[in-house]
Amino acid sequence: MNLHPDMDKRLQQAIRHFWKIRHTQAQKQGTTTGTKDAGARTAVTGGAQMNGFVSLVHDLLCENGVPRVDIYCEKSVELPGWYRPEKK
């Protein structure tokens, strides 16, 4: 299967964003409260680390004919689940 010609570049950007945000969040957490989460949790509780992948999937869906109005990324995105009643 042939992928979009710049897919490698786009995936690299999403991966780079993921690790950059994780690092930034880990460094930033606790600077105002003095309290940090334990272990690697400090890097992921901010939630923004997945935004690069969200943007990539959003763009790929649009490029392949899915109308923008049918793609939800920020509002009305709750998924019911076992762990908690809603998860974005």
Distance bins in CASP14 RR format, pairs under 12 A and 6 or more apart:
PFRMAT RR
TARGET T0000
AUTHOR 0000-0000-0000
RMODE 2
METHOD distances of the structure
MODEL  1
1 7 0 0 0 0 0 1 0 0 0 0 0
3 9 0 0 0 0 0 1 0 0 0 0 0
3 10 0 0 0 0 1 0 0 0 0 0 0
3 11 0 0 0 0 1 0 0 0 0 0 0
3 60 0 0 0 0 1 0 0 0 0 0 0
3 63 0 0 0 0 0 1 0 0 0 0 0
3 64 0 0 0 0 0 1 0 0 0 0 0
4 10 1 0 0 1 0 0 0 0 0 0 0
4 11 0 0 0 0 0 1 0 0 0 0 0
4 56 0 0 0 0 0 1 0 0 0 0 0
4 59 0 0 0 0 1 0 0 0 0 0 0
4 60 1 0 0 1 0 0 0 0 0 0 0
4 63 1 0 0 1 0 0 0 0 0 0 0
4 64 0 0 0 0 1 0 0 0 0 0 0
6 12 0 0 0 0 1 0 0 0 0 0 0
6 13 0 0 0 0 1 0 0 0 0 0 0
6 56 0 0 0 0 0 1 0 0 0 0 0
6 59 0 0 0 0 0 1 0 0 0 0 0
6 60 0 0 0 0 0 1 0 0 0 0 0
6 63 0 0 0 0 0 1 0 0 0 0 0
7 13 0 0 0 0 0 1 0 0 0 0 0
7 14 0 0 0 0 0 1 0 0 0 0 0
7 56 0 0 0 0 1 0 0 0 0 0 0
7 59 0 0 0 0 0 1 0 0 0 0 0
7 60 0 0 0 0 1 0 0 0 0 0 0
7 63 0 0 0 0 0 1 0 0 0 0 0
8 14 0 0 0 0 0 1 0 0 0 0 0
8 15 0 0 0 0 0 1 0 0 0 0 0
8 56 0 0 0 0 0 1 0 0 0 0 0
9 15 0 0 0 0 0 1 0 0 0 0 0
9 16 0 0 0 0 0 1 0 0 0 0 0
9 56 0 0 0 0 0 1 0 0 0 0 0
10 16 0 0 0 0 0 1 0 0 0 0 0
10 17 0 0 0 0 0 1 0 0 0 0 0
10 52 0 0 0 0 1 0 0 0 0 0 0
10 53 0 0 0 0 0 1 0 0 0 0 0
10 55 0 0 0 0 1 0 0 0 0 0 0
10 56 1 0 1 0 0 0 0 0 0 0 0
10 57 0 0 0 0 0 1 0 0 0 0 0
10 58 0 0 0 0 0 1 0 0 0 0 0
10 59 1 0 0 1 0 0 0 0 0 0 0
10 60 0 0 0 0 1 0 0 0 0 0 0
10 63 0 0 0 0 0 1 0 0 0 0 0
11 17 0 0 0 0 0 1 0 0 0 0 0
11 18 0 0 0 0 0 1 0 0 0 0 0
11 52 0 0 0 0 1 0 0 0 0 0 0
11 53 0 0 0 0 1 0 0 0 0 0 0
11 55 0 0 0 0 0 1 0 0 0 0 0
11 56 1 0 0 1 0 0 0 0 0 0 0
11 57 0 0 0 0 0 1 0 0 0 0 0
11 59 0 0 0 0 0 1 0 0 0 0 0
11 60 0 0 0 0 0 1 0 0 0 0 0
12 18 0 0 0 0 0 1 0 0 0 0 0
12 19 0 0 0 0 0 1 0 0 0 0 0
12 52 0 0 0 0 0 1 0 0 0 0 0
12 53 0 0 0 0 0 1 0 0 0 0 0
12 56 0 0 0 0 0 1 0 0 0 0 0
13 19 0 0 0 0 0 1 0 0 0 0 0
13 20 0 0 0 0 0 1 0 0 0 0 0
13 51 0 0 0 0 0 1 0 0 0 0 0
13 52 1 0 0 1 0 0 0 0 0 0 0
13 53 0 0 0 0 0 1 0 0 0 0 0
13 55 0 0 0 0 1 0 0 0 0 0 0
13 56 1 0 0 1 0 0 0 0 0 0 0
13 59 0 0 0 0 0 1 0 0 0 0 0
14 20 0 0 0 0 0 1 0 0 0 0 0
14 21 0 0 0 0 0 1 0 0 0 0 0
14 49 0 0 0 0 0 1 0 0 0 0 0
14 50 0 0 0 0 1 0 0 0 0 0 0
14 51 0 0 0 0 1 0 0 0 0 0 0
14 52 1 0 1 0 0 0 0 0 0 0 0
14 53 1 0 1 0 0 0 0 0 0 0 0
14 54 0 0 0 0 1 0 0 0 0 0 0
14 55 1 0 0 1 0 0 0 0 0 0 0
14 56 1 0 1 0 0 0 0 0 0 0 0
14 57 0 0 0 0 1 0 0 0 0 0 0
14 58 0 0 0 0 0 1 0 0 0 0 0
14 59 0 0 0 0 0 1 0 0 0 0 0
14 60 0 0 0 0 0 1 0 0 0 0 0
15 21 0 0 0 0 0 1 0 0 0 0 0
15 22 0 0 0 0 0 1 0 0 0 0 0
15 49 0 0 0 0 0 1 0 0 0 0 0
15 50 0 0 0 0 0 1 0 0 0 0 0
15 52 0 0 0 0 1 0 0 0 0 0 0
15 53 0 0 0 0 1 0 0 0 0 0 0
15 56 0 0 0 0 1 0 0 0 0 0 0
16 22 0 0 0 0 0 1 0 0 0 0 0
16 23 0 0 0 0 0 1 0 0 0 0 0
16 49 0 0 0 0 0 1 0 0 0 0 0
16 52 0 0 0 0 1 0 0 0 0 0 0
16 53 0 0 0 0 0 1 0 0 0 0 0
16 56 0 0 0 0 0 1 0 0 0 0 0
17 23 0 0 0 0 0 1 0 0 0 0 0
17 24 0 0 0 0 0 1 0 0 0 0 0
17 48 0 0 0 0 1 0 0 0 0 0 0
17 49 1 0 0 1 0 0 0 0 0 0 0
17 50 0 0 0 0 1 0 0 0 0 0 0
17 51 1 0 0 1 0 0 0 0 0 0 0
17 52 1 0 1 0 0 0 0 0 0 0 0
17 53 0 0 0 0 1 0 0 0 0 0 0
17 54 0 0 0 0 1 0 0 0 0 0 0
17 55 0 0 0 0 1 0 0 0 0 0 0
17 56 0 0 0 0 1 0 0 0 0 0 0
18 24 0 0 0 0 0 1 0 0 0 0 0
18 25 0 0 0 0 0 1 0 0 0 0 0
18 43 0 0 0 0 0 1 0 0 0 0 0
18 44 0 0 0 0 0 1 0 0 0 0 0
18 47 0 0 0 0 0 1 0 0 0 0 0
18 48 0 0 0 0 1 0 0 0 0 0 0
18 49 1 0 1 0 0 0 0 0 0 0 0
18 50 1 0 0 1 0 0 0 0 0 0 0
18 51 0 0 0 0 1 0 0 0 0 0 0
18 52 1 0 0 1 0 0 0 0 0 0 0
18 53 1 0 0 1 0 0 0 0 0 0 0
18 54 0 0 0 0 0 1 0 0 0 0 0
18 55 0 0 0 0 0 1 0 0 0 0 0
18 56 0 0 0 0 0 1 0 0 0 0 0
19 25 0 0 0 0 0 1 0 0 0 0 0
19 26 0 0 0 0 0 1 0 0 0 0 0
19 43 0 0 0 0 1 0 0 0 0 0 0
19 44 0 0 0 0 0 1 0 0 0 0 0
19 49 1 0 0 1 0 0 0 0 0 0 0
19 50 0 0 0 0 0 1 0 0 0 0 0
19 52 0 0 0 0 0 1 0 0 0 0 0
19 53 0 0 0 0 0 1 0 0 0 0 0
20 26 0 0 0 0 0 1 0 0 0 0 0
20 27 0 0 0 0 0 1 0 0 0 0 0
20 43 0 0 0 0 0 1 0 0 0 0 0
20 48 0 0 0 0 0 1 0 0 0 0 0
20 49 0 0 0 0 1 0 0 0 0 0 0
20 51 0 0 0 0 0 1 0 0 0 0 0
20 52 0 0 0 0 0 1 0 0 0 0 0
21 27 0 0 0 0 0 1 0 0 0 0 0
21 28 0 0 0 0 0 1 0 0 0 0 0
21 43 0 0 0 0 1 0 0 0 0 0 0
21 44 0 0 0 0 1 0 0 0 0 0 0
21 45 0 0 0 0 0 1 0 0 0 0 0
21 46 0 0 0 0 1 0 0 0 0 0 0
21 47 1 0 0 1 0 0 0 0 0 0 0
21 48 1 0 1 0 0 0 0 0 0 0 0
21 49 1 0 1 0 0 0 0 0 0 0 0
21 50 0 0 0 0 1 0 0 0 0 0 0
21 51 1 0 0 1 0 0 0 0 0 0 0
21 52 0 0 0 0 1 0 0 0 0 0 0
21 53 0 0 0 0 0 1 0 0 0 0 0
21 54 0 0 0 0 0 1 0 0 0 0 0
22 28 0 0 0 0 0 1 0 0 0 0 0
22 29 0 0 0 0 0 1 0 0 0 0 0
22 40 0 0 0 0 1 0 0 0 0 0 0
22 41 0 0 0 0 0 1 0 0 0 0 0
22 42 0 0 0 0 1 0 0 0 0 0 0
22 43 1 0 1 0 0 0 0 0 0 0 0
22 44 1 0 0 1 0 0 0 0 0 0 0
22 45 0 0 0 0 0 1 0 0 0 0 0
22 46 0 0 0 0 1 0 0 0 0 0 0
22 47 0 0 0 0 1 0 0 0 0 0 0
22 48 0 0 0 0 1 0 0 0 0 0 0
22 49 1 0 1 0 0 0 0 0 0 0 0
22 50 0 0 0 0 0 1 0 0 0 0 0
22 51 0 0 0 0 0 1 0 0 0 0 0
22 52 0 0 0 0 0 1 0 0 0 0 0
23 29 0 0 0 0 0 1 0 0 0 0 0
23 40 0 0 0 0 0 1 0 0 0 0 0
23 42 0 0 0 0 0 1 0 0 0 0 0
23 43 1 0 0 1 0 0 0 0 0 0 0
23 44 0 0 0 0 0 1 0 0 0 0 0
23 48 0 0 0 0 0 1 0 0 0 0 0
23 49 0 0 0 0 1 0 0 0 0 0 0
24 31 0 0 0 0 0 1 0 0 0 0 0
24 42 0 0 0 0 0 1 0 0 0 0 0
24 43 0 0 0 0 1 0 0 0 0 0 0
24 44 0 0 0 0 0 1 0 0 0 0 0
24 46 0 0 0 0 1 0 0 0 0 0 0
24 47 0 0 0 0 0 1 0 0 0 0 0
24 48 0 0 0 0 1 0 0 0 0 0 0
24 49 0 0 0 0 1 0 0 0 0 0 0
25 31 0 0 0 0 0 1 0 0 0 0 0
25 36 0 0 0 0 0 1 0 0 0 0 0
25 37 0 0 0 0 1 0 0 0 0 0 0
25 40 0 0 0 0 0 1 0 0 0 0 0
25 41 0 0 0 0 0 1 0 0 0 0 0
25 42 1 0 0 1 0 0 0 0 0 0 0
25 43 1 0 1 0 0 0 0 0 0 0 0
25 44 1 0 0 1 0 0 0 0 0 0 0
25 45 1 0 0 1 0 0 0 0 0 0 0
25 46 1 0 1 0 0 0 0 0 0 0 0
25 47 1 0 0 1 0 0 0 0 0 0 0
25 48 1 0 0 1 0 0 0 0 0 0 0
25 49 1 0 0 1 0 0 0 0 0 0 0
25 50 0 0 0 0 0 1 0 0 0 0 0
25 51 0 0 0 0 0 1 0 0 0 0 0
26 36 0 0 0 0 1 0 0 0 0 0 0
26 37 0 0 0 0 1 0 0 0 0 0 0
26 38 0 0 0 0 0 1 0 0 0 0 0
26 39 0 0 0 0 1 0 0 0 0 0 0
26 40 1 0 0 1 0 0 0 0 0 0 0
26 41 0 0 0 0 1 0 0 0 0 0 0
26 42 1 0 1 0 0 0 0 0 0 0 0
26 43 1 1 0 0 0 0 0 0 0 0 0
26 44 0 0 0 0 1 0 0 0 0 0 0
26 45 0 0 0 0 1 0 0 0 0 0 0
26 46 0 0 0 0 1 0 0 0 0 0 0
26 49 0 0 0 0 0 1 0 0 0 0 0
27 36 0 0 0 0 0 1 0 0 0 0 0
27 42 0 0 0 0 1 0 0 0 0 0 0
27 43 0 0 0 0 1 0 0 0 0 0 0
28 34 0 0 0 0 0 1 0 0 0 0 0
28 36 0 0 0 0 1 0 0 0 0 0 0
28 37 0 0 0 0 0 1 0 0 0 0 0
28 42 0 0 0 0 1 0 0 0 0 0 0
28 43 0 0 0 0 1 0 0 0 0 0 0
28 45 0 0 0 0 0 1 0 0 0 0 0
28 46 0 0 0 0 1 0 0 0 0 0 0
28 48 0 0 0 0 0 1 0 0 0 0 0
29 35 0 0 0 0 1 0 0 0 0 0 0
29 36 1 0 1 0 0 0 0 0 0 0 0
29 37 1 0 0 1 0 0 0 0 0 0 0
29 38 0 0 0 0 0 1 0 0 0 0 0
29 39 0 0 0 0 0 1 0 0 0 0 0
29 40 0 0 0 0 0 1 0 0 0 0 0
29 41 0 0 0 0 1 0 0 0 0 0 0
29 42 1 0 1 0 0 0 0 0 0 0 0
29 43 0 0 0 0 1 0 0 0 0 0 0
29 44 0 0 0 0 1 0 0 0 0 0 0
29 45 1 0 0 1 0 0 0 0 0 0 0
29 46 1 0 0 1 0 0 0 0 0 0 0
29 47 0 0 0 0 0 1 0 0 0 0 0
30 36 1 0 1 0 0 0 0 0 0 0 0
30 37 0 0 0 0 1 0 0 0 0 0 0
30 42 0 0 0 0 1 0 0 0 0 0 0
30 45 0 0 0 0 0 1 0 0 0 0 0
30 46 0 0 0 0 0 1 0 0 0 0 0
31 42 0 0 0 0 0 1 0 0 0 0 0
34 42 0 0 0 0 0 1 0 0 0 0 0
35 41 0 0 0 0 0 1 0 0 0 0 0
35 42 0 0 0 0 0 1 0 0 0 0 0
35 45 0 0 0 0 0 1 0 0 0 0 0
36 42 1 0 1 0 0 0 0 0 0 0 0
36 43 0 0 0 0 0 1 0 0 0 0 0
36 45 0 0 0 0 1 0 0 0 0 0 0
37 43 0 0 0 0 1 0 0 0 0 0 0
37 44 0 0 0 0 1 0 0 0 0 0 0
37 45 1 0 1 0 0 0 0 0 0 0 0
37 46 0 0 0 0 1 0 0 0 0 0 0
38 44 0 0 0 0 0 1 0 0 0 0 0
38 45 0 0 0 0 0 1 0 0 0 0 0
39 45 0 0 0 0 0 1 0 0 0 0 0
40 49 0 0 0 0 0 1 0 0 0 0 0
41 47 0 0 0 0 0 1 0 0 0 0 0
42 49 0 0 0 0 0 1 0 0 0 0 0
43 49 1 0 0 1 0 0 0 0 0 0 0
44 50 0 0 0 0 1 0 0 0 0 0 0
46 88 0 0 0 0 0 1 0 0 0 0 0
47 53 0 0 0 0 0 1 0 0 0 0 0
47 54 0 0 0 0 0 1 0 0 0 0 0
47 87 0 0 0 0 0 1 0 0 0 0 0
47 88 0 0 0 0 1 0 0 0 0 0 0
48 54 0 0 0 0 1 0 0 0 0 0 0
48 55 0 0 0 0 0 1 0 0 0 0 0
48 74 0 0 0 0 0 1 0 0 0 0 0
48 88 0 0 0 0 0 1 0 0 0 0 0
50 56 0 0 0 0 0 1 0 0 0 0 0
50 57 0 0 0 0 1 0 0 0 0 0 0
50 58 0 0 0 0 0 1 0 0 0 0 0
50 73 0 0 0 0 0 1 0 0 0 0 0
50 77 0 0 0 0 0 1 0 0 0 0 0
50 88 0 0 0 0 0 1 0 0 0 0 0
51 57 0 0 0 0 0 1 0 0 0 0 0
51 58 0 0 0 0 0 1 0 0 0 0 0
51 73 0 0 0 0 1 0 0 0 0 0 0
51 74 0 0 0 0 0 1 0 0 0 0 0
51 88 0 0 0 0 0 1 0 0 0 0 0
52 58 0 0 0 0 1 0 0 0 0 0 0
52 59 0 0 0 0 1 0 0 0 0 0 0
52 60 0 0 0 0 0 1 0 0 0 0 0
52 73 0 0 0 0 0 1 0 0 0 0 0
53 59 0 0 0 0 0 1 0 0 0 0 0
53 60 0 0 0 0 0 1 0 0 0 0 0
53 73 0 0 0 0 0 1 0 0 0 0 0
54 60 0 0 0 0 0 1 0 0 0 0 0
54 61 0 0 0 0 0 1 0 0 0 0 0
54 71 0 0 0 0 1 0 0 0 0 0 0
54 72 0 0 0 0 0 1 0 0 0 0 0
54 73 1 0 1 0 0 0 0 0 0 0 0
54 74 0 0 0 0 1 0 0 0 0 0 0
54 77 0 0 0 0 1 0 0 0 0 0 0
54 88 0 0 0 0 0 1 0 0 0 0 0
55 61 0 0 0 0 0 1 0 0 0 0 0
55 62 0 0 0 0 0 1 0 0 0 0 0
55 71 0 0 0 0 0 1 0 0 0 0 0
55 73 0 0 0 0 1 0 0 0 0 0 0
55 74 0 0 0 0 0 1 0 0 0 0 0
56 62 0 0 0 0 0 1 0 0 0 0 0
56 63 0 0 0 0 0 1 0 0 0 0 0
56 73 0 0 0 0 0 1 0 0 0 0 0
57 63 0 0 0 0 0 1 0 0 0 0 0
57 64 0 0 0 0 0 1 0 0 0 0 0
57 66 0 0 0 0 0 1 0 0 0 0 0
57 71 0 0 0 0 1 0 0 0 0 0 0
57 72 0 0 0 0 0 1 0 0 0 0 0
57 73 0 0 0 0 1 0 0 0 0 0 0
58 64 0 0 0 0 0 1 0 0 0 0 0
58 66 0 0 0 0 1 0 0 0 0 0 0
58 67 0 0 0 0 0 1 0 0 0 0 0
58 68 0 0 0 0 1 0 0 0 0 0 0
58 70 0 0 0 0 0 1 0 0 0 0 0
58 71 1 0 1 0 0 0 0 0 0 0 0
58 72 0 0 0 0 1 0 0 0 0 0 0
58 73 1 0 1 0 0 0 0 0 0 0 0
58 74 0 0 0 0 0 1 0 0 0 0 0
58 77 0 0 0 0 0 1 0 0 0 0 0
59 65 0 0 0 0 0 1 0 0 0 0 0
59 66 0 0 0 0 0 1 0 0 0 0 0
59 68 0 0 0 0 0 1 0 0 0 0 0
59 71 0 0 0 0 1 0 0 0 0 0 0
59 73 0 0 0 0 0 1 0 0 0 0 0
60 66 0 0 0 0 1 0 0 0 0 0 0
60 71 0 0 0 0 0 1 0 0 0 0 0
61 67 0 0 0 0 1 0 0 0 0 0 0
61 68 0 0 0 0 1 0 0 0 0 0 0
61 69 0 0 0 0 0 1 0 0 0 0 0
61 70 0 0 0 0 1 0 0 0 0 0 0
61 71 1 0 1 0 0 0 0 0 0 0 0
61 72 0 0 0 0 0 1 0 0 0 0 0
61 73 0 0 0 0 0 1 0 0 0 0 0
62 68 1 0 1 0 0 0 0 0 0 0 0
62 69 0 0 0 0 0 1 0 0 0 0 0
62 70 0 0 0 0 1 0 0 0 0 0 0
62 71 1 0 0 1 0 0 0 0 0 0 0
62 73 0 0 0 0 0 1 0 0 0 0 0
63 71 0 0 0 0 0 1 0 0 0 0 0
64 71 0 0 0 0 0 1 0 0 0 0 0
65 71 0 0 0 0 0 1 0 0 0 0 0
66 72 0 0 0 0 0 1 0 0 0 0 0
69 76 0 0 0 0 0 1 0 0 0 0 0
70 76 0 0 0 0 0 1 0 0 0 0 0
71 77 0 0 0 0 1 0 0 0 0 0 0
72 78 0 0 0 0 1 0 0 0 0 0 0
72 79 0 0 0 0 0 1 0 0 0 0 0
72 88 0 0 0 0 0 1 0 0 0 0 0
73 88 0 0 0 0 1 0 0 0 0 0 0
74 88 0 0 0 0 1 0 0 0 0 0 0
75 88 0 0 0 0 1 0 0 0 0 0 0
76 86 0 0 0 0 0 1 0 0 0 0 0
76 88 0 0 0 0 1 0 0 0 0 0 0
77 86 0 0 0 0 1 0 0 0 0 0 0
77 87 0 0 0 0 1 0 0 0 0 0 0
77 88 1 0 1 0 0 0 0 0 0 0 0
78 84 0 0 0 0 1 0 0 0 0 0 0
78 85 0 0 0 0 1 0 0 0 0 0 0
78 86 1 1 0 0 0 0 0 0 0 0 0
78 87 1 0 0 1 0 0 0 0 0 0 0
78 88 1 0 0 1 0 0 0 0 0 0 0
79 85 0 0 0 0 0 1 0 0 0 0 0
79 86 1 0 0 1 0 0 0 0 0 0 0
79 87 1 0 1 0 0 0 0 0 0 0 0
79 88 1 0 0 1 0 0 0 0 0 0 0
80 86 1 0 0 1 0 0 0 0 0 0 0
80 87 0 0 0 0 1 0 0 0 0 0 0
80 88 0 0 0 0 0 1 0 0 0 0 0
81 87 1 0 0 1 0 0 0 0 0 0 0
81 88 0 0 0 0 0 1 0 0 0 0 0
END
